Amino acid sequence: MILSAKNLTVAFGEMRAVDEAAFTVERGESFGLVGESGSGKSTVLRVLAGLIEDWSGSIAFDGKALGRTRDRAFYSRVQMVFQDPYGSLHPRQTIDSALAEPLAIHKMDRHEQRIEKALEEVGLGSGFRFRYPHQLSGGQRQRVAIARALIVEPEMLLLDEPTSALDVSIQAEVLNLLDALRKAHNLTFVMVSHNLAVVAHMCRRLAVMNRGRIVEEMDRDALRRGEAKDPYTRRLMAASRGYDRKLAESFKTLD
């Protein structure tokens, strides 16, 4: 086991965005957090990444308890890929500069070779090194964001809806790339998504969140067979198959 969380709670005023969440992630697996917008899944990811410091409970990474802040050594092992490839790259930085920056922060050597290797691994090549973000498509920008996360050779990637801002035609390409990279580098993924099809494709196990709580954990096979136990999960699965007015109304009254 590489990651565990117990009684993880995040409150914004009187509202609990995350309410005593608990889960574990095995080394080398891809674990999903799913739920509607506002369910708390992205908040969990931001706590894991150290972007939210005001939380309670306990988190352990590789057997060691994590505090409220993270040090540089943590970020050499855990990196995050954000949802929006348009906002995650500095518009005035070349791709070369964007990839060189984490190498400088983590005091890594062989910048030239590492940058070229990272670009090759995400299917771009050295011809993209000195382009600017506005010269790239959305899918290419997200590939750069993935390369930037991988260039410091982490053990875990935190993926916050990594394809939801992309055209449908590009989403599968990026997901297949991520899956291939995970296997090639023995990476661990924690992936947030509202799309059950994406989670079924990418994740061996998943946790379903509703109103800050984890209401159910299940594996990929149970998801594909539709074997949900919790009423919210069953409705979420039904909603993913298409719009249903009665179903939509039932979400309003679901406790």
C-alpha positions in Angstrom: 0.0 0.0 0.0 1.4 3.4 -1.0 -1.4 5.7 0.2 -4.0 5.7 2.9 -6.4 8.3 4.3 -8.5 8.0 7.4 -11.3 10.3 8.7 -10.2 12.9 6.2 -12.3 16.0 6.7 -12.3 19.4 5.1 -14.7 22.2 6.2 -15.3 25.6 4.6 -17.1 27.4 7.3 -20.1 25.3 8.3 -20.0 23.2 5.1 -18.1 20.0 5.1 -16.7 19.6 1.6 -15.1 16.3 2.7 -16.6 14.3 5.6 -14.5 11.6 7.2 -13.4 10.0 4.0 -11.2 6.9 4.2 -9.6 4.9 1.4 -6.3 3.1 0.5 -4.4 2.9 -2.7 -2.0 0.0 -3.6 1.3 0.7 -5.3 1.1 0.6 -9.1 -2.7 0.7 -9.3 -5.1 3.3 -10.7 -7.7 4.4 -8.1 -10.7 6.5 -9.0 -12.8 9.0 -7.1 -16.1 9.7 -8.8 -19.2 11.8 -8.1 -21.1 14.8 -9.3 -19.7 18.3 -9.2 -19.4 19.4 -5.6 -19.2 15.9 -4.2 -15.8 16.6 -2.7 -13.6 14.5 -5.0 -11.4 17.3 -6.3 -11.0 18.6 -2.7 -9.6 15.3 -1.7 -7.1 15.4 -4.5 -6.0 18.9 -3.5 -5.5 17.9 0.1 -3.3 15.0 -1.1 -1.3 17.4 -3.3 -0.8 19.8 -0.4 -2.8 22.6 -2.1 -5.3 22.7 0.9 -3.6 22.8 4.3 -6.7 23.2 6.5 -7.9 19.6 7.0 -8.2 17.0 9.7 -7.8 13.2 9.9 -4.7 11.3 8.8 -2.9 10.7 5.5 0.1 8.3 5.0 2.3 8.1 1.9 4.5 5.1 1.7 4.1 4.3 5.3 4.9 7.8 6.6 2.3 10.3 7.9 1.9 13.5 5.9 1.6 16.9 7.6 -0.3 19.9 6.5 2.4 21.0 4.1 4.6 19.1 1.7 8.3 19.4 1.2 10.3 19.2 -2.0 11.1 15.6 -1.5 7.4 14.8 -1.5 6.9 16.6 -4.9 9.7 14.6 -6.4 7.6 11.5 -5.7 4.0 12.9 -6.2 2.9 15.1 -9.1 -0.4 16.5 -10.2 -2.0 16.9 -13.7 -4.8 19.5 -13.7 -8.0 19.6 -15.6 -7.4 22.6 -17.8 -4.4 22.4 -20.2 -5.1 26.0 -21.2 -4.5 27.3 -17.7 -1.7 25.0 -16.4 1.0 26.3 -18.8 2.4 29.8 -18.6 1.5 31.6 -21.9 4.9 33.3 -22.2 7.0 30.3 -21.4 8.2 28.0 -24.2 7.6 24.3 -23.7 11.3 23.9 -23.1 11.2 26.4 -20.2 8.1 24.8 -18.8 9.9 21.4 -18.7 13.2 22.8 -17.5 11.6 24.5 -14.5 10.8 21.4 -12.4 14.2 20.0 -13.2 15.8 23.1 -11.8 13.6 23.1 -8.7 14.5 19.5 -8.0 18.1 20.0 -8.9 18.2 17.2 -11.5 20.9 16.9 -14.1 21.0 16.2 -17.8 18.2 18.7 -18.7 18.6 18.4 -22.4 18.2 14.6 -22.4 15.4 14.6 -19.9 13.4 17.2 -21.8 13.7 15.3 -25.1 12.9 12.0 -23.5 9.8 13.4 -21.8 8.5 14.9 -25.0 9.1 11.6 -26.9 7.3 9.6 -24.2 4.1 11.7 -24.6 4.2 11.5 -28.3 5.3 15.0 -29.2 9.0 14.9 -30.0 11.8 17.5 -29.9 10.1 19.7 -32.5 7.8 21.0 -29.9 10.5 22.2 -27.5 10.6 25.9 -28.5 6.9 26.4 -29.2 4.6 28.4 -27.0 1.3 27.0 -25.5 -0.9 29.1 -27.9 0.8 27.2 -30.8 -0.4 23.9 -29.5 -3.8 22.2 -29.6 -5.6 21.3 -26.3 -4.5 17.7 -26.5 -0.9 18.7 -27.2 -1.0 21.1 -24.2 -2.2 18.3 -21.9 0.5 16.0 -23.2 3.0 18.7 -22.2 1.4 18.9 -18.8 1.8 15.2 -18.4 5.4 15.4 -19.6 6.1 18.1 -17.0 4.7 15.9 -14.3 6.7 12.9 -15.4 10.0 14.6 -15.9 11.0 14.5 -12.2 10.3 10.7 -12.2 7.5 10.6 -9.7 5.9 7.4 -8.2 2.4 8.8 -8.2 0.3 11.1 -10.4 -2.8 12.9 -9.1 -5.1 13.4 -12.0 -7.9 15.9 -11.8 -10.3 15.3 -14.7 -7.3 15.2 -17.0 -9.4 14.8 -20.2 -12.7 16.6 -19.5 -11.6 19.9 -21.1 -10.6 18.1 -24.4 -12.6 17.3 -27.5 -14.1 13.8 -27.3 -12.0 12.7 -30.2 -8.8 13.5 -28.3 -9.9 12.1 -24.9 -9.3 8.5 -25.7 -5.8 9.2 -27.0 -4.8 10.9 -23.8 -6.3 8.3 -21.6 -4.6 5.5 -23.5 -1.3 7.4 -23.2 -1.7 7.8 -19.5 -2.5 4.1 -19.1 0.6 3.1 -21.2 2.8 5.4 -19.1 1.5 4.0 -15.9 2.4 0.5 -17.0 5.8 1.5 -18.4 6.9 3.4 -15.3 5.0 1.4 -12.6 3.2 4.6 -11.6 0.3 4.9 -9.1 -2.7 7.0 -10.2 -5.4 8.7 -8.1 -7.8 9.9 -10.7 -10.8 12.2 -10.2 -13.6 12.1 -12.7 -17.4 12.5 -13.1 -17.3 10.2 -16.1 -17.9 6.6 -15.2 -16.8 5.4 -18.6 -13.4 7.0 -18.1 -13.1 5.4 -14.6 -14.1 2.0 -15.9 -11.4 2.3 -18.6 -8.6 3.6 -16.3 -9.2 2.4 -12.8 -9.1 -1.0 -11.1 -11.0 0.3 -8.1 -13.0 3.4 -7.3 -14.7 5.2 -4.5 -18.0 7.0 -5.1 -18.5 10.4 -3.3 -21.7 12.2 -2.5 -21.9 15.4 -0.4 -18.4 14.9 0.9 -18.7 11.3 2.0 -17.5 8.1 0.4 -20.7 6.1 0.0 -19.3 3.0 -1.7 -16.2 1.4 -3.0 -16.3 -1.0 -5.8 -14.0 -2.6 -8.4 -14.0 -2.2 -12.2 -15.9 -5.4 -12.9 -18.7 -4.6 -10.5 -19.0 -1.1 -12.1 -19.2 -2.7 -15.6 -21.8 -5.1 -14.4 -23.8 -2.4 -12.7 -23.6 -4.0 -9.3 -23.9 -0.9 -7.1 -25.1 -1.3 -3.5 -25.7 2.3 -2.6 -28.8 4.1 -4.0 -26.8 7.1 -5.0 -24.3 5.0 -6.9 -27.1 3.2 -8.7 -28.6 6.6 -9.7 -25.2 7.9 -10.8 -24.7 4.9 -13.0 -28.2 5.2 -14.5 -27.6 8.9 -15.2 -24.4 8.1 -17.0 -26.5 6.2 -19.6 -28.4 9.2 -20.6 -30.7 12.0 -19.4 -33.8 10.9 -17.6 -36.2 13.5 -16.2 -37.5 11.3 -13.4 -34.0 10.4 -12.4 -32.9 14.0 -12.4 -35.8 14.9 -10.1 -34.9 12.0 -7.8 -31.4 13.5 -7.2 -33.0 16.6 -5.7 -34.5 14.5 -2.9 -31.8 12.0 -2.3 -30.5 12.1 1.2 
